[in-house]
Amino acid sequence: MEQEKLSRPGGRKREITRVSIVDQICSSIRQDIADGIWKAGDKLPSEAEFAETFAV
């Protein structure tokens, strides 16, 4: 019965993972670079500016 509560319809289970704040911020910065917000040779914001931007 306990197993039935954990299973999804069709017998498939959904995998749940945790993503750290560091990984989320790195992903966001990578996406900004890919989107062209920062180009090669551009100066990136300081650590303090990033901390303020991401409220961490």
C-alpha positions in Angstrom: 0.0 0.0 0.0 2.8 2.4 0.8 4.4 1.7 -2.6 1.1 2.6 -4.3 1.3 6.1 -2.8 4.7 6.6 -4.2 3.9 5.4 -7.7 2.5 7.6 -10.4 -0.2 6.5 -12.8 1.2 4.0 -15.3 3.8 2.9 -12.9 6.2 5.8 -13.5 7.9 7.6 -10.7 8.8 11.3 -10.9 12.4 12.0 -9.9 12.9 15.0 -7.6 16.3 16.6 -7.3 17.6 19.5 -5.3 19.5 22.2 -7.0 21.9 24.3 -4.9 21.8 28.1 -4.9 25.3 28.1 -6.3 24.2 25.9 -9.2 21.2 28.1 -9.9 23.3 31.2 -10.0 25.9 29.6 -12.2 23.2 28.5 -14.6 21.8 32.0 -14.7 25.2 33.6 -15.4 25.8 31.0 -18.1 22.5 31.7 -19.7 23.2 35.5 -19.6 26.5 34.8 -21.5 24.7 32.6 -24.0 22.0 35.3 -24.5 24.7 37.8 -25.3 24.3 40.0 -22.2 28.1 39.7 -21.7 30.4 39.3 -24.6 34.0 38.0 -24.8 36.2 40.6 -23.1 33.5 42.3 -21.1 34.1 42.8 -17.4 31.8 40.8 -15.3 30.2 42.4 -12.2 32.0 42.0 -8.9 31.1 39.3 -6.4 29.4 41.9 -4.3 27.3 43.1 -7.3 26.3 39.5 -8.1 25.4 38.9 -4.4 23.1 42.0 -4.6 21.6 41.0 -7.9 20.8 37.5 -6.7 20.0 38.5 -3.1 22.4 36.1 -1.6 
